């Protein structure tokens, strides 16, 4: 198991080095952050839809409502950060 984790870490380090060499010091970071952020926002929208469905069905509505609040606040924070930056 440790060998597999070390191999994955080496591959990640090599891909980071390649991106850094190819795109420059900051461009790769912005591109990677945009991809990860986009995936995160998409996952948050999907989770938000599932939470709203759970609230409508009455299934664990307190947990679903709490999830909705957290997802909305964090999504707004991400969008605000993108606008400000």
PDB file with one MODEL, atoms N, CA, C and O in Angstrom:
MODEL        1
ATOM      1  N   UNK A   1       0.821  -1.191   0.000  1.00  0.00           N
ATOM      2  CA  UNK A   1       0.000   0.000   0.000  1.00  0.00           C
ATOM      3  C   UNK A   1       0.866   1.256   0.000  1.00  0.00           C
ATOM      4  O   UNK A   1       0.583   2.206  -0.730  1.00  0.00           O
ATOM      5  N   UNK A   2       1.916   1.262   0.814  1.00  0.00           N
ATOM      6  CA  UNK A   2       2.795   2.428   0.882  1.00  0.00           C
ATOM      7  C   UNK A   2       3.492   2.644  -0.454  1.00  0.00           C
ATOM      8  O   UNK A   2       3.713   3.782  -0.868  1.00  0.00           O
ATOM      9  N   UNK A   3       3.840   1.547  -1.127  1.00  0.00           N
ATOM     10  CA  UNK A   3       4.506   1.661  -2.418  1.00  0.00           C
ATOM     11  C   UNK A   3       3.595   2.343  -3.429  1.00  0.00           C
ATOM     12  O   UNK A   3       4.046   3.180  -4.211  1.00  0.00           O
ATOM     13  N   UNK A   4       2.325   1.989  -3.414  1.00  0.00           N
ATOM     14  CA  UNK A   4       1.359   2.574  -4.335  1.00  0.00           C
ATOM     15  C   UNK A   4       1.202   4.073  -4.069  1.00  0.00           C
ATOM     16  O   UNK A   4       1.146   4.865  -5.010  1.00  0.00           O
ATOM     17  N   UNK A   5       1.132   4.464  -2.799  1.00  0.00           N
ATOM     18  CA  UNK A   5       1.013   5.877  -2.446  1.00  0.00           C
ATOM     19  C   UNK A   5       2.244   6.660  -2.882  1.00  0.00           C
ATOM     20  O   UNK A   5       2.127   7.788  -3.360  1.00  0.00           O
ATOM     21  N   UNK A   6       3.423   6.068  -2.721  1.00  0.00           N
ATOM     22  CA  UNK A   6       4.651   6.735  -3.153  1.00  0.00           C
ATOM     23  C   UNK A   6       4.677   6.905  -4.668  1.00  0.00           C
ATOM     24  O   UNK A   6       5.120   7.934  -5.178  1.00  0.00           O
ATOM     25  N   UNK A   7       4.204   5.898  -5.377  1.00  0.00           N
ATOM     26  CA  UNK A   7       4.173   5.966  -6.838  1.00  0.00           C
ATOM     27  C   UNK A   7       3.212   7.057  -7.310  1.00  0.00           C
ATOM     28  O   UNK A   7       3.516   7.798  -8.245  1.00  0.00           O
ATOM     29  N   UNK A   8       2.067   7.148  -6.667  1.00  0.00           N
ATOM     30  CA  UNK A   8       1.096   8.187  -7.021  1.00  0.00           C
ATOM     31  C   UNK A   8       1.670   9.564  -6.721  1.00  0.00           C
ATOM     32  O   UNK A   8       1.500  10.490  -7.515  1.00  0.00           O
ATOM     33  N   UNK A   9       2.339   9.711  -5.602  1.00  0.00           N
ATOM     34  CA  UNK A   9       2.944  10.999  -5.243  1.00  0.00           C
ATOM     35  C   UNK A   9       4.015  11.398  -6.247  1.00  0.00           C
ATOM     36  O   UNK A   9       4.120  12.572  -6.602  1.00  0.00           O
ATOM     37  N   UNK A  10       4.806  10.442  -6.709  1.00  0.00           N
ATOM     38  CA  UNK A  10       5.835  10.735  -7.705  1.00  0.00           C
ATOM     39  C   UNK A  10       5.215  11.188  -9.024  1.00  0.00           C
ATOM     40  O   UNK A  10       5.717  12.112  -9.665  1.00  0.00           O
ATOM     41  N   UNK A  11       4.130  10.541  -9.428  1.00  0.00           N
ATOM     42  CA  UNK A  11       3.456  10.924 -10.664  1.00  0.00           C
ATOM     43  C   UNK A  11       2.861  12.322 -10.547  1.00  0.00           C
ATOM     44  O   UNK A  11       2.928  13.106 -11.493  1.00  0.00           O
ATOM     45  N   UNK A  12       2.282  12.638  -9.395  1.00  0.00           N
ATOM     46  CA  UNK A  12       1.726  13.979  -9.191  1.00  0.00           C
ATOM     47  C   UNK A  12       2.819  15.030  -9.233  1.00  0.00           C
ATOM     48  O   UNK A  12       2.637  16.095  -9.822  1.00  0.00           O
ATOM     49  N   UNK A  13       3.943  14.739  -8.618  1.00  0.00           N
ATOM     50  CA  UNK A  13       5.039  15.690  -8.612  1.00  0.00           C
ATOM     51  C   UNK A  13       5.570  15.902 -10.026  1.00  0.00           C
ATOM     52  O   UNK A  13       5.910  17.025 -10.399  1.00  0.00           O
ATOM     53  N   UNK A  14       5.641  14.847 -10.802  1.00  0.00           N
ATOM     54  CA  UNK A  14       6.111  14.962 -12.176  1.00  0.00           C
ATOM     55  C   UNK A  14       5.134  15.777 -13.014  1.00  0.00           C
ATOM     56  O   UNK A  14       5.561  16.590 -13.834  1.00  0.00           O
ATOM     57  N   UNK A  15       3.839  15.577 -12.827  1.00  0.00           N
ATOM     58  CA  UNK A  15       2.862  16.348 -13.601  1.00  0.00           C
ATOM     59  C   UNK A  15       2.887  17.817 -13.195  1.00  0.00           C
ATOM     60  O   UNK A  15       2.724  18.692 -14.045  1.00  0.00           O
ATOM     61  N   UNK A  16       3.088  18.097 -11.918  1.00  0.00           N
ATOM     62  CA  UNK A  16       3.208  19.496 -11.475  1.00  0.00           C
ATOM     63  C   UNK A  16       4.438  20.156 -12.075  1.00  0.00           C
ATOM     64  O   UNK A  16       4.385  21.305 -12.512  1.00  0.00           O
ATOM     65  N   UNK A  17       5.537  19.428 -12.094  1.00  0.00           N
ATOM     66  CA  UNK A  17       6.763  19.972 -12.670  1.00  0.00           C
ATOM     67  C   UNK A  17       6.594  20.247 -14.160  1.00  0.00           C
ATOM     68  O   UNK A  17       7.077  21.258 -14.670  1.00  0.00           O
ATOM     69  N   UNK A  18       5.913  19.347 -14.849  1.00  0.00           N
ATOM     70  CA  UNK A  18       5.666  19.545 -16.277  1.00  0.00           C
ATOM     71  C   UNK A  18       4.790  20.769 -16.514  1.00  0.00           C
ATOM     72  O   UNK A  18       5.079  21.577 -17.397  1.00  0.00           O
ATOM     73  N   UNK A  19       3.732  20.910 -15.740  1.00  0.00           N
ATOM     74  CA  UNK A  19       2.874  22.086 -15.878  1.00  0.00           C
ATOM     75  C   UNK A  19       3.630  23.365 -15.566  1.00  0.00           C
ATOM     76  O   UNK A  19       3.490  24.359 -16.279  1.00  0.00           O
ATOM     77  N   UNK A  20       4.423  23.351 -14.518  1.00  0.00           N
ATOM     78  CA  UNK A  20       5.201  24.524 -14.144  1.00  0.00           C
ATOM     79  C   UNK A  20       6.188  24.896 -15.241  1.00  0.00           C
ATOM     80  O   UNK A  20       6.348  26.074 -15.559  1.00  0.00           O
ATOM     81  N   UNK A  21       6.847  23.905 -15.818  1.00  0.00           N
ATOM     82  CA  UNK A  21       7.812  24.162 -16.880  1.00  0.00           C
ATOM     83  C   UNK A  21       7.122  24.661 -18.148  1.00  0.00           C
ATOM     84  O   UNK A  21       7.638  25.543 -18.834  1.00  0.00           O
ATOM     85  N   UNK A  22       5.958  24.096 -18.454  1.00  0.00           N
ATOM     86  CA  UNK A  22       5.265  24.426 -19.693  1.00  0.00           C
ATOM     87  C   UNK A  22       4.555  25.771 -19.624  1.00  0.00           C
ATOM     88  O   UNK A  22       4.645  26.570 -20.556  1.00  0.00           O
ATOM     89  N   UNK A  23       3.861  26.022 -18.541  1.00  0.00           N
ATOM     90  CA  UNK A  23       2.987  27.189 -18.485  1.00  0.00           C
ATOM     91  C   UNK A  23       3.544  28.369 -17.702  1.00  0.00           C
ATOM     92  O   UNK A  23       2.955  29.449 -17.730  1.00  0.00           O
ATOM     93  N   UNK A  24       4.628  28.199 -17.025  1.00  0.00           N
ATOM     94  CA  UNK A  24       5.163  29.301 -16.243  1.00  0.00           C
ATOM     95  C   UNK A  24       4.792  29.163 -14.781  1.00  0.00           C
ATOM     96  O   UNK A  24       4.179  28.179 -14.366  1.00  0.00           O
ATOM     97  N   UNK A  25       5.168  30.154 -14.020  1.00  0.00           N
ATOM     98  CA  UNK A  25       5.068  30.059 -12.569  1.00  0.00           C
ATOM     99  C   UNK A  25       3.642  30.122 -12.048  1.00  0.00           C
ATOM    100  O   UNK A  25       3.310  29.373 -11.130  1.00  0.00           O
ATOM    101  N   UNK A  26       2.778  30.983 -12.590  1.00  0.00           N
ATOM    102  CA  UNK A  26       1.462  31.156 -11.996  1.00  0.00           C
ATOM    103  C   UNK A  26       0.320  30.683 -12.881  1.00  0.00           C
ATOM    104  O   UNK A  26      -0.757  30.375 -12.370  1.00  0.00           O
ATOM    105  N   UNK A  27       0.518  30.619 -14.166  1.00  0.00           N
ATOM    106  CA  UNK A  27      -0.573  30.269 -15.066  1.00  0.00           C
ATOM    107  C   UNK A  27      -1.117  28.885 -14.769  1.00  0.00           C
ATOM    108  O   UNK A  27      -2.333  28.691 -14.751  1.00  0.00           O
ATOM    109  N   UNK A  28      -0.247  27.929 -14.538  1.00  0.00           N
ATOM    110  CA  UNK A  28      -0.713  26.572 -14.279  1.00  0.00           C
ATOM    111  C   UNK A  28      -1.531  26.516 -12.992  1.00  0.00           C
ATOM    112  O   UNK A  28      -2.480  25.739 -12.893  1.00  0.00           O
ATOM    113  N   UNK A  29      -1.172  27.322 -12.025  1.00  0.00           N
ATOM    114  CA  UNK A  29      -1.912  27.323 -10.769  1.00  0.00           C
ATOM    115  C   UNK A  29      -3.327  27.858 -10.976  1.00  0.00           C
ATOM    116  O   UNK A  29      -4.289  27.322 -10.425  1.00  0.00           O
ATOM    117  N   UNK A  30      -3.443  28.909 -11.767  1.00  0.00           N
ATOM    118  CA  UNK A  30      -4.777  29.451 -12.043  1.00  0.00           C
ATOM    119  C   UNK A  30      -5.617  28.459 -12.840  1.00  0.00           C
ATOM    120  O   UNK A  30      -6.806  28.290 -12.569  1.00  0.00           O
ATOM    121  N   UNK A  31      -5.008  27.810 -13.814  1.00  0.00           N
ATOM    122  CA  UNK A  31      -5.736  26.836 -14.630  1.00  0.00           C
ATOM    123  C   UNK A  31      -6.184  25.646 -13.778  1.00  0.00           C
ATOM    124  O   UNK A  31      -7.326  25.200 -13.880  1.00  0.00           O
ATOM    125  N   UNK A  32      -5.289  25.141 -12.947  1.00  0.00           N
ATOM    126  CA  UNK A  32      -5.633  24.004 -12.088  1.00  0.00           C
ATOM    127  C   UNK A  32      -6.718  24.394 -11.084  1.00  0.00           C
ATOM    128  O   UNK A  32      -7.637  23.617 -10.826  1.00  0.00           O
ATOM    129  N   UNK A  33      -6.611  25.587 -10.524  1.00  0.00           N
ATOM    130  CA  UNK A  33      -7.623  26.050  -9.568  1.00  0.00           C
ATOM    131  C   UNK A  33      -8.977  26.224 -10.245  1.00  0.00           C
ATOM    132  O   UNK A  33     -10.012  25.928  -9.649  1.00  0.00           O
ATOM    133  N   UNK A  34      -8.976  26.699 -11.478  1.00  0.00           N
ATOM    134  CA  UNK A  34     -10.232  26.862 -12.206  1.00  0.00           C
ATOM    135  C   UNK A  34     -10.890  25.518 -12.474  1.00  0.00           C
ATOM    136  O   UNK A  34     -12.106  25.381 -12.342  1.00  0.00           O
ATOM    137  N   UNK A  35     -10.094  24.530 -12.849  1.00  0.00           N
ATOM    138  CA  UNK A  35     -10.641  23.195 -13.103  1.00  0.00           C
ATOM    139  C   UNK A  35     -11.190  22.583 -11.822  1.00  0.00           C
ATOM    140  O   UNK A  35     -12.313  22.079 -11.801  1.00  0.00           O
ATOM    141  N   UNK A  36     -10.415  22.627 -10.771  1.00  0.00           N
ATOM    142  CA  UNK A  36     -10.856  22.055  -9.497  1.00  0.00           C
ATOM    143  C   UNK A  36     -12.068  22.814  -8.954  1.00  0.00           C
ATOM    144  O   UNK A  36     -13.014  22.204  -8.454  1.00  0.00           O
ATOM    145  N   UNK A  37     -12.038  24.127  -9.053  1.00  0.00           N
ATOM    146  CA  UNK A  37     -13.166  24.930  -8.595  1.00  0.00           C
ATOM    147  C   UNK A  37     -14.426  24.662  -9.395  1.00  0.00           C
ATOM    148  O   UNK A  37     -15.520  24.594  -8.836  1.00  0.00           O
ATOM    149  N   UNK A  38     -14.275  24.508 -10.710  1.00  0.00           N
ATOM    150  CA  UNK A  38     -15.431  24.200 -11.558  1.00  0.00           C
ATOM    151  C   UNK A  38     -16.042  22.856 -11.212  1.00  0.00           C
ATOM    152  O   UNK A  38     -17.263  22.715 -11.155  1.00  0.00           O
ATOM    153  N   UNK A  39     -15.194  21.875 -10.985  1.00  0.00           N
ATOM    154  CA  UNK A  39     -15.682  20.547 -10.593  1.00  0.00           C
ATOM    155  C   UNK A  39     -16.369  20.629  -9.229  1.00  0.00           C
ATOM    156  O   UNK A  39     -17.411  20.009  -9.014  1.00  0.00           O
ATOM    157  N   UNK A  40     -15.787  21.387  -8.323  1.00  0.00           N
ATOM    158  CA  UNK A  40     -16.387  21.549  -7.000  1.00  0.00           C
ATOM    159  C   UNK A  40     -17.738  22.238  -7.055  1.00  0.00           C
ATOM    160  O   UNK A  40     -18.668  21.837  -6.357  1.00  0.00           O
ATOM    161  N   UNK A  41     -17.856  23.281  -7.884  1.00  0.00           N
ATOM    162  CA  UNK A  41     -19.141  23.961  -8.007  1.00  0.00           C
ATOM    163  C   UNK A  41     -20.184  23.060  -8.650  1.00  0.00           C
ATOM    164  O   UNK A  41     -21.351  23.085  -8.260  1.00  0.00           O
ATOM    165  N   UNK A  42     -19.776  22.269  -9.624  1.00  0.00           N
ATOM    166  CA  UNK A  42     -20.705  21.322 -10.241  1.00  0.00           C
ATOM    167  C   UNK A  42     -21.185  20.296  -9.219  1.00  0.00           C
ATOM    168  O   UNK A  42     -22.373  19.981  -9.158  1.00  0.00           O
ATOM    169  N   UNK A  43     -20.264  19.781  -8.426  1.00  0.00           N
ATOM    170  CA  UNK A  43     -20.641  18.823  -7.377  1.00  0.00           C
ATOM    171  C   UNK A  43     -21.554  19.477  -6.354  1.00  0.00           C
ATOM    172  O   UNK A  43     -22.472  18.834  -5.843  1.00  0.00           O
ATOM    173  N   UNK A  44     -21.317  20.736  -6.051  1.00  0.00           N
ATOM    174  CA  UNK A  44     -22.163  21.445  -5.100  1.00  0.00           C
ATOM    175  C   UNK A  44     -23.571  21.646  -5.640  1.00  0.00           C
ATOM    176  O   UNK A  44     -24.538  21.551  -4.883  1.00  0.00           O
ATOM    177  N   UNK A  45     -23.705  21.922  -6.927  1.00  0.00           N
ATOM    178  CA  UNK A  45     -25.034  22.061  -7.539  1.00  0.00           C
ATOM    179  C   UNK A  45     -25.779  20.732  -7.492  1.00  0.00           C
ATOM    180  O   UNK A  45     -26.967  20.690  -7.172  1.00  0.00           O
ATOM    181  N   UNK A  46     -25.085  19.659  -7.810  1.00  0.00           N
ATOM    182  CA  UNK A  46     -25.710  18.326  -7.759  1.00  0.00           C
ATOM    183  C   UNK A  46     -26.156  18.010  -6.329  1.00  0.00           C
ATOM    184  O   UNK A  46     -27.270  17.529  -6.120  1.00  0.00           O
ATOM    185  N   UNK A  47     -25.304  18.274  -5.359  1.00  0.00           N
ATOM    186  CA  UNK A  47     -25.659  18.019  -3.962  1.00  0.00           C
ATOM    187  C   UNK A  47     -26.810  18.907  -3.514  1.00  0.00           C
ATOM    188  O   UNK A  47     -27.669  18.475  -2.746  1.00  0.00           O
ATOM    189  N   UNK A  48     -26.831  20.141  -3.990  1.00  0.00           N
ATOM    190  CA  UNK A  48     -27.911  21.056  -3.642  1.00  0.00           C
ATOM    191  C   UNK A  48     -29.249  20.538  -4.154  1.00  0.00           C
ATOM    192  O   UNK A  48     -30.255  20.594  -3.446  1.00  0.00           O
ATOM    193  N   UNK A  49     -29.258  20.035  -5.385  1.00  0.00           N
ATOM    194  CA  UNK A  49     -30.481  19.460  -5.953  1.00  0.00           C
ATOM    195  C   UNK A  49     -30.935  18.249  -5.133  1.00  0.00           C
ATOM    196  O   UNK A  49     -32.126  18.088  -4.870  1.00  0.00           O
ATOM    197  N   UNK A  50     -29.998  17.410  -4.734  1.00  0.00           N
ATOM    198  CA  UNK A  50     -30.351  16.245  -3.903  1.00  0.00           C
ATOM    199  C   UNK A  50     -30.896  16.668  -2.542  1.00  0.00           C
ATOM    200  O   UNK A  50     -31.842  16.060  -2.042  1.00  0.00           O
ATOM    201  N   UNK A  51     -30.315  17.695  -1.942  1.00  0.00           N
ATOM    202  CA  UNK A  51     -30.793  18.177  -0.644  1.00  0.00           C
ATOM    203  C   UNK A  51     -32.201  18.757  -0.758  1.00  0.00           C
ATOM    204  O   UNK A  51     -33.047  18.505   0.100  1.00  0.00           O
ATOM    205  N   UNK A  52     -32.456  19.527  -1.806  1.00  0.00           N
ATOM    206  CA  UNK A  52     -33.793  20.092  -2.002  1.00  0.00           C
ATOM    207  C   UNK A  52     -34.807  18.962  -2.190  1.00  0.00           C
ATOM    208  O   UNK A  52     -35.914  19.024  -1.657  1.00  0.00           O
ATOM    209  N   UNK A  53     -34.431  17.943  -2.940  1.00  0.00           N
ATOM    210  CA  UNK A  53     -35.310  16.783  -3.106  1.00  0.00           C
ATOM    211  C   UNK A  53     -35.593  16.092  -1.786  1.00  0.00           C
ATOM    212  O   UNK A  53     -36.719  15.660  -1.542  1.00  0.00           O
ATOM    213  N   UNK A  54     -34.586  15.980  -0.930  1.00  0.00           N
ATOM    214  CA  UNK A  54     -34.774  15.350   0.379  1.00  0.00           C
ATOM    215  C   UNK A  54     -35.686  16.185   1.265  1.00  0.00           C
ATOM    216  O   UNK A  54     -36.503  15.634   2.003  1.00  0.00           O
ATOM    217  N   UNK A  55     -35.559  17.497   1.200  1.00  0.00           N
ATOM    218  CA  UNK A  55     -36.424  18.371   1.989  1.00  0.00           C
ATOM    219  C   UNK A  55     -37.871  18.233   1.511  1.00  0.00           C
ATOM    220  O   UNK A  55     -38.791  18.157   2.324  1.00  0.00           O
ATOM    221  N   UNK A  56     -38.066  18.202   0.205  1.00  0.00           N
ATOM    222  CA  UNK A  56     -39.424  18.063  -0.338  1.00  0.00           C
ATOM    223  C   UNK A  56     -40.067  16.731   0.056  1.00  0.00           C
ATOM    224  O   UNK A  56     -41.271  16.672   0.308  1.00  0.00           O
ATOM    225  N   UNK A  57     -39.274  15.675   0.107  1.00  0.00           N
ATOM    226  CA  UNK A  57     -39.792  14.358   0.471  1.00  0.00           C
ATOM    227  C   UNK A  57     -39.925  14.191   1.981  1.00  0.00           C
ATOM    228  O   UNK A  57     -40.562  13.246   2.446  1.00  0.00           O
ATOM    229  N   UNK A  58     -39.336  15.092   2.740  1.00  0.00           N
ATOM    230  CA  UNK A  58     -39.393  14.998   4.195  1.00  0.00           C
ATOM    231  C   UNK A  58     -38.396  14.026   4.784  1.00  0.00           C
ATOM    232  O   UNK A  58     -38.545  13.615   5.935  1.00  0.00           O
ATOM    233  N   UNK A  59     -37.378  13.647   4.022  1.00  0.00           N
ATOM    234  CA  UNK A  59     -36.363  12.705   4.500  1.00  0.00           C
ATOM    235  C   UNK A  59     -35.214  13.475   5.146  1.00  0.00           C
ATOM    236  O   UNK A  59     -34.478  14.192   4.468  1.00  0.00           O
ATOM    237  N   UNK A  60     -35.071  13.325   6.420  1.00  0.00           N
ATOM    238  CA  UNK A  60     -33.987  13.979   7.169  1.00  0.00           C
ATOM    239  C   UNK A  60     -33.900  15.449   6.792  1.00  0.00           C
ATOM    240  O   UNK A  60     -32.846  15.939   6.388  1.00  0.00           O
ATOM    241  N   UNK A  61     -35.009  16.136   6.929  1.00  0.00           N
ATOM    242  CA  UNK A  61     -35.069  17.500   6.421  1.00  0.00           C
ATOM    243  C   UNK A  61     -34.145  18.456   7.161  1.00  0.00           C
ATOM    244  O   UNK A  61     -33.701  19.440   6.570  1.00  0.00           O
ATOM    245  N   UNK A  62     -33.840  18.208   8.428  1.00  0.00           N
ATOM    246  CA  UNK A  62     -32.927  19.105   9.144  1.00  0.00           C
ATOM    247  C   UNK A  62     -31.510  18.988   8.596  1.00  0.00           C
ATOM    248  O   UNK A  62     -30.823  19.994   8.419  1.00  0.00           O
ATOM    249  N   UNK A  63     -31.080  17.776   8.332  1.00  0.00           N
ATOM    250  CA  UNK A  63     -29.743  17.581   7.754  1.00  0.00           C
ATOM    251  C   UNK A  63     -29.672  18.145   6.342  1.00  0.00           C
ATOM    252  O   UNK A  63     -28.680  18.767   5.963  1.00  0.00           O
ATOM    253  N   UNK A  64     -30.725  17.926   5.572  1.00  0.00           N
ATOM    254  CA  UNK A  64     -30.748  18.435   4.205  1.00  0.00           C
ATOM    255  C   UNK A  64     -30.785  19.963   4.190  1.00  0.00           C
ATOM    256  O   UNK A  64     -30.118  20.594   3.370  1.00  0.00           O
ATOM    257  N   UNK A  65     -31.560  20.552   5.089  1.00  0.00           N
ATOM    258  CA  UNK A  65     -31.619  22.014   5.157  1.00  0.00           C
ATOM    259  C   UNK A  65     -30.262  22.590   5.555  1.00  0.00           C
ATOM    260  O   UNK A  65     -29.821  23.600   5.007  1.00  0.00           O
ATOM    261  N   UNK A  66     -29.608  21.939   6.510  1.00  0.00           N
ATOM    262  CA  UNK A  66     -28.261  22.379   6.903  1.00  0.00           C
ATOM    263  C   UNK A  66     -27.302  22.261   5.722  1.00  0.00           C
ATOM    264  O   UNK A  66     -26.478  23.148   5.502  1.00  0.00           O
ATOM    265  N   UNK A  67     -27.402  21.183   4.970  1.00  0.00           N
ATOM    266  CA  UNK A  67     -26.563  21.011   3.779  1.00  0.00           C
ATOM    267  C   UNK A  67     -26.815  22.085   2.746  1.00  0.00           C
ATOM    268  O   UNK A  67     -25.881  22.575   2.112  1.00  0.00           O
ATOM    269  N   UNK A  68     -28.081  22.457   2.570  1.00  0.00           N
ATOM    270  CA  UNK A  68     -28.418  23.519   1.620  1.00  0.00           C
ATOM    271  C   UNK A  68     -27.766  24.827   2.041  1.00  0.00           C
ATOM    272  O   UNK A  68     -27.182  25.526   1.212  1.00  0.00           O
ATOM    273  N   UNK A  69     -27.862  25.159   3.310  1.00  0.00           N
ATOM    274  CA  UNK A  69     -27.259  26.405   3.807  1.00  0.00           C
ATOM    275  C   UNK A  69     -25.748  26.398   3.586  1.00  0.00           C
ATOM    276  O   UNK A  69     -25.185  27.374   3.091  1.00  0.00           O
ATOM    277  N   UNK A  70     -25.101  25.309   3.950  1.00  0.00           N
ATOM    278  CA  UNK A  70     -23.641  25.216   3.780  1.00  0.00           C
ATOM    279  C   UNK A  70     -23.251  25.331   2.317  1.00  0.00           C
ATOM    280  O   UNK A  70     -22.323  26.068   1.983  1.00  0.00           O
ATOM    281  N   UNK A  71     -23.947  24.612   1.435  1.00  0.00           N
ATOM    282  CA  UNK A  71     -23.622  24.646   0.009  1.00  0.00           C
ATOM    283  C   UNK A  71     -23.839  26.028  -0.583  1.00  0.00           C
ATOM    284  O   UNK A  71     -23.020  26.490  -1.378  1.00  0.00           O
ATOM    285  N   UNK A  72     -24.916  26.694  -0.217  1.00  0.00           N
ATOM    286  CA  UNK A  72     -25.172  28.034  -0.745  1.00  0.00           C
ATOM    287  C   UNK A  72     -24.130  29.041  -0.272  1.00  0.00           C
ATOM    288  O   UNK A  72     -23.644  29.855  -1.058  1.00  0.00           O
ATOM    289  N   UNK A  73     -23.789  28.985   1.008  1.00  0.00           N
ATOM    290  CA  UNK A  73     -22.808  29.924   1.544  1.00  0.00           C
ATOM    291  C   UNK A  73     -21.432  29.700   0.916  1.00  0.00           C
ATOM    292  O   UNK A  73     -20.767  30.656   0.519  1.00  0.00           O
ATOM    293  N   UNK A  74     -21.012  28.453   0.827  1.00  0.00           N
ATOM    294  CA  UNK A  74     -19.687  28.196   0.255  1.00  0.00           C
ATOM    295  C   UNK A  74     -19.642  28.490  -1.240  1.00  0.00           C
ATOM    296  O   UNK A  74     -18.623  28.963  -1.742  1.00  0.00           O
ATOM    297  N   UNK A  75     -20.728  28.218  -1.957  1.00  0.00           N
ATOM    298  CA  UNK A  75     -20.758  28.537  -3.388  1.00  0.00           C
ATOM    299  C   UNK A  75     -20.685  30.039  -3.606  1.00  0.00           C
ATOM    300  O   UNK A  75     -19.982  30.509  -4.501  1.00  0.00           O
ATOM    301  N   UNK A  76     -21.411  30.792  -2.790  1.00  0.00           N
ATOM    302  CA  UNK A  76     -21.338  32.252  -2.895  1.00  0.00           C
ATOM    303  C   UNK A  76     -19.936  32.762  -2.553  1.00  0.00           C
ATOM    304  O   UNK A  76     -19.445  33.701  -3.180  1.00  0.00           O
ATOM    305  N   UNK A  77     -19.303  32.151  -1.573  1.00  0.00           N
ATOM    306  CA  UNK A  77     -17.942  32.556  -1.211  1.00  0.00           C
ATOM    307  C   UNK A  77     -16.970  32.284  -2.354  1.00  0.00           C
ATOM    308  O   UNK A  77     -16.087  33.099  -2.623  1.00  0.00           O
ATOM    309  N   UNK A  78     -17.124  31.145  -3.028  1.00  0.00           N
ATOM    310  CA  UNK A  78     -16.240  30.827  -4.160  1.00  0.00           C
ATOM    311  C   UNK A  78     -16.456  31.809  -5.303  1.00  0.00           C
ATOM    312  O   UNK A  78     -15.493  32.313  -5.881  1.00  0.00           O
ATOM    313  N   UNK A  79     -17.709  32.082  -5.630  1.00  0.00           N
ATOM    314  CA  UNK A  79     -18.006  33.019  -6.719  1.00  0.00           C
ATOM    315  C   UNK A  79     -17.497  34.411  -6.364  1.00  0.00           C
ATOM    316  O   UNK A  79     -16.939  35.098  -7.220  1.00  0.00           O
ATOM    317  N   UNK A  80     -17.679  34.836  -5.120  1.00  0.00           N
ATOM    318  CA  UNK A  80     -17.173  36.144  -4.687  1.00  0.00           C
ATOM    319  C   UNK A  80     -15.655  36.210  -4.822  1.00  0.00           C
ATOM    320  O   UNK A  80     -15.102  37.212  -5.277  1.00  0.00           O
ATOM    321  N   UNK A  81     -15.000  35.141  -4.425  1.00  0.00           N
ATOM    322  CA  UNK A  81     -13.531  35.096  -4.506  1.00  0.00           C
ATOM    323  C   UNK A  81     -13.065  35.178  -5.954  1.00  0.00           C
ATOM    324  O   UNK A  81     -12.064  35.830  -6.249  1.00  0.00           O
ATOM    325  N   UNK A  82     -13.791  34.515  -6.864  1.00  0.00           N
ATOM    326  CA  UNK A  82     -13.431  34.574  -8.286  1.00  0.00           C
ATOM    327  C   UNK A  82     -13.626  35.980  -8.837  1.00  0.00           C
ATOM    328  O   UNK A  82     -12.828  36.446  -9.651  1.00  0.00           O
ATOM    329  N   UNK A  83     -14.681  36.657  -8.400  1.00  0.00           N
ATOM    330  CA  UNK A  83     -14.936  38.018  -8.886  1.00  0.00           C
ATOM    331  C   UNK A  83     -13.881  38.978  -8.362  1.00  0.00           C
ATOM    332  O   UNK A  83     -13.378  39.819  -9.107  1.00  0.00           O
ATOM    333  N   UNK A  84     -13.545  38.857  -7.085  1.00  0.00           N
ATOM    334  CA  UNK A  84     -12.585  39.770  -6.472  1.00  0.00           C
ATOM    335  C   UNK A  84     -11.176  39.545  -7.021  1.00  0.00           C
ATOM    336  O   UNK A  84     -10.440  40.502  -7.263  1.00  0.00           O
ATOM    337  N   UNK A  85     -10.806  38.293  -7.212  1.00  0.00           N
ATOM    338  CA  UNK A  85      -9.446  37.968  -7.694  1.00  0.00           C
ATOM    339  C   UNK A  85      -9.387  38.278  -9.137  1.00  0.00           C
ATOM    340  O   UNK A  85      -8.346  38.089  -9.767  1.00  0.00           O
TER     341      UNK A  85
ENDMDL
END
